[in-house]
Amino acid sequence: MNEERRKVIGNIFADAAKYTLTAGIITNFLSGKYSLSSSIIIGIFFIIFILLAYFITPKDKKENKK
């Protein structure tokens, strides 16, 4: 049960990373103003969310077949 919760939370962080990156790119494009500082902040949040998703999601267990 705990493993299922970790999978769900990992997926939430992965989705948050995708949405942060998408929203940041669209916002920079639509505003017409490219800001290096906002791009860096978006990149930092993207990396944080991806790392959280990676470390929270449980690793696949290999089945031992005899």
Phi, psi and omega in degrees: 000318178296325180294322178294320177297318179296323177296317180295315180294321176299319177294324178297316179292325177294318177295319178299322178296314180298316182292323178297314180295315181296312180297321179295317179293316180296318180297315178296323181289314183287330181286337180078000179243116177271123180241121180296322181294319179291326177294321178294317179296317178299317179297320179296314178297321178300313180295319179298313181295320179296316179295319177298316179298319181296314185279337179280321183294127180291149179285149178292137177268131177276132181280136177268108179263135181252000000 
